[in-house]
Every structure is written in C-alpha cells, then in structure tokens.
Amino acid sequence: MKVTILDDYFDSIRTLDCFDKLAGHDVTIWNDHMQDVDMLAERLHDTEALVLFRERTQIRAPLLERLPNLKLLSQRSVYPHIDVEDCTRLGIILSSSQHAGTPSYATAEMTWGLILASMRQIPQQLASIRAGNWQYGVGQTLRGKTLGIFGYGRIGRAVAEYGKAFAMTVQIWASKESRARAREDGWIIPDNREAFFAGSDVVSLHMRLYPSTRGIVTATDLGQMKPSALLVNTSRAPLIEPDALVAALNAGRPGMAAVDVYENEPMCDTTNPLLLMDNVICTPHVGYVTKEEYEVQFTDIFDQIVAYQNEAPINVINTDVLESSQRR
C-alpha cells in the first residue's frame, strides 16, 4: 500500500522499532506541518493509507473529497479533527485505537515536570544564573498543599496518584459520574465547583475537548483561585474560555500558569501574551512526545494498517463503512 505519514516534525517515526511493521509498503513521511488543502491534496493524491500524528492536521470534507485513492485513516485516540461522517460517505475507514485503561504516562509525567518547574521557578532560576546573577527568588514547597484535578479520566487519575506521592491533598472536580468514581477511589470531592478552585494551590486540567467542554473553565473559575496558585494545562487550550487565562494572570488570580497547548498549533507567534509573562512556563505541546510513548502509539497505528491489509480492519470507528462494503 501507499502509506503517508504527516507531521513527523523530527523525522522520528522511522527510528522506532515498530516502523518495521510497515516493511514492504511504499511509505512517504512529511516532516513539516501543512494545512493548505490544495497542497495536501497534491501531496496525498496517491495515498491509500494515511497516518495521522494525533490532531496536528485537520482532515475535513474539502480535503477528503480530493483523495480518490484513500482507503484508510490510521491514528490513535480521539478524532475531533476528522469529519467522520464524510469518511463514511466516501467509503474511507477510520481506525483509531482508544487504548482503554492505558493513560499517556508521558503526559502525566510532563504535567508534574511543569508543576515542579513552576512552583520552584526552575526556568527563571536558570535564566538568572545564565545572566550572571544568582538566585531569582523564593519558590513553593508542594508537600502539604492541595492539588486540584479538573477532569478524572486516565491521565487525571495518574496525576492524582503522583500528587499523593508528593504528600499533597488531592481533590477532584469533574462530571457527576466522574466525581462518583473519584470518590469511590478515595479522593476528596469538594462541596462545589467554587470551593474546588478557591481551595486548590495547583489546578491541573485533564479533560477531553468536546463541544460540551469547550470553554468549561471560565474567567469566574480562574478569578476564584489564590494569588499564589498555579494553573496547568497539558490537555487542550480551548477548555479555557477564550482570553480568560491571560486576563486572569494579569489580574493576579491565579498567580502562575504552565501551558503545553494552544488555540492554534503549531504556535510560533513570539508575541503571544503567554510567552511574554514571567509567571508563565510555555512548552510546545510535548506532553506525549517521548520515544517510549511513540512506540506505544505507533505500534497501534501500524497494527491497524497491517490488519486492513489482511482484510480484517480493527479499531474501526465508522463501522457503517464495513457494513456497506459487505452489502456490496
């Protein structure tokens, strides 16, 4: 099959052990990011199986309709960037492993890296000593403080466990069903949302982005946080109400933020207000970017291509495509 892999920024996929699963296929790898439909249609015209790097490229109807040879989209996890109904209409299979019970431990670890870096002012201390100065200021100890996890899925649960290892008090706010699961797991559930934001020294967002969760963290929520508190977002930027985080930081509640995700990615705008704030740590959506995590993710992705080639597709999201092909 003619297989194309998009958005492999560092040409890292061919270095993975699991890349051997594509032996015998005609594989093209693109290392840049391209969203222009005309350019993508030209690049992908002969592609039969398209490998997507998470949500880096939008796969919408105007593009899909110009890819006459495309038979399979293979990726992992959620798919808000894909027009699934149009895939079905055009007879294109979407295979996407949902990796039940397996969180991205890399993202959970990155979350803790950002928490530690922020509370101990590690980037600022580094900048100070590189500039020929000595200590930058006084950080905060995590032990005994309250960690608030907003959203209680697989990653949120892992981050909560790390919080316990740091002897923090851990509290959860999420949907009613998720709060019930968190309570069963032994975590603290505050009386209300207001108490959650007001009582947390660190709030970390761990929720998927759906229409129902877009803007779920409001300016009011942020304004209830302590001036000494930290807001961490390694999930999705649109979970926060537009412009609310910058306004809240300027108002002093919360006092710090650490973000790994942005409204538009890749975000290369050096004038972005978050990049200009001394109390904010910004990283370029690298929560899941580790060799080990890539091995896990692309093993699933390449297994889906192999299964399709063997006429036994797996992890199919739009199963109507299979039913219509059987009827034919």
C-alpha positions, 0 to 999 in steps of 0.5 A: 500500500501507499502509506503517508505519514504527516507531521513527523516534525523530527523525522522520528517515526522511522527510528522506532522499532515498530516502523518495521511493521510497515516493511514492504509498503511504499511509505512517504513521511512529511516532516513539516506541518501543512494545512493548505488543502490544495497542497495536501491534496497534491501531496496525498493524491496517491495515498491509500493509507494515511497516518495521522500524528494525533490532531496536528492536521485537520482532515475535513470534507474539502480535503477528503473529497480530493483523495480518490485513492484513500482507503484508510485513516490510521491514528490513535485516540480521539478524532475531533479533527476528522469529519467522520461522517464524510469518511463514511460517505466516501467509503474511507475507514477510520481506525483509531485505537482508544487504548482503554485503561492505558493513560499517556504516562508521558503526559502525566509525567510532563504535567508534574515536570511543569508543576515542579518547574513552576512552583520552584521557578526552575526556568527563571532560576536558570535564566538568572544564573545564565545572566550572571546573577544568582538566585531569582527568588523564593519558590513553593514547597508542594508537600502539604498543599492541595492539588486540584484535578479538573477532569478524572479520566486516565491521565487525571487519575495518574496525576492524582496518584503522583500528587499523593506521592508528593504528600499533597491533598488531592481533590477532584472536580469533574462530571457527576459520574466522574466525581462518583468514581473519584470518590469511590477511589478515595479522593476528596470531592469538594462541596462545589465547583467554587470551593474546588478552585478557591481551595486548590494551590495547583489546578491541573486540567485533564479533560477531553475537548468536546463541544460540551467542554469547550470553554468549561473553565471560565474567567469566574473559575480562574478569578476564584483561585489564590494569588499564589496558585498555579494553573496547568494545562497539558490537555487542550487550550480551548477548555479555557474560555477564550482570553480568560487565562491571560486576563486572569494572570494579569489580574493576579488570580491565579498567580502562575500558569504552565501551558503545553497547548494552544488555540492554534498549533503549531504556535510560533507567534513570539508575541503571544501574551503567554510567552511574554509573562514571567509567571508563565512556563510555555512548552510546545505541546510535548506532553506525549512526545517521548520515544517510549510513548511513540512506540506505544502509539505507533505500534497501534497505528501500524497494527491497524494498517497491517490488519486492513491489509489482511482484510480484517480492519480493527479499531474501526470507528465508522463501522457503517463503512464495513457494513456497506462494503459487505452489502456490496 
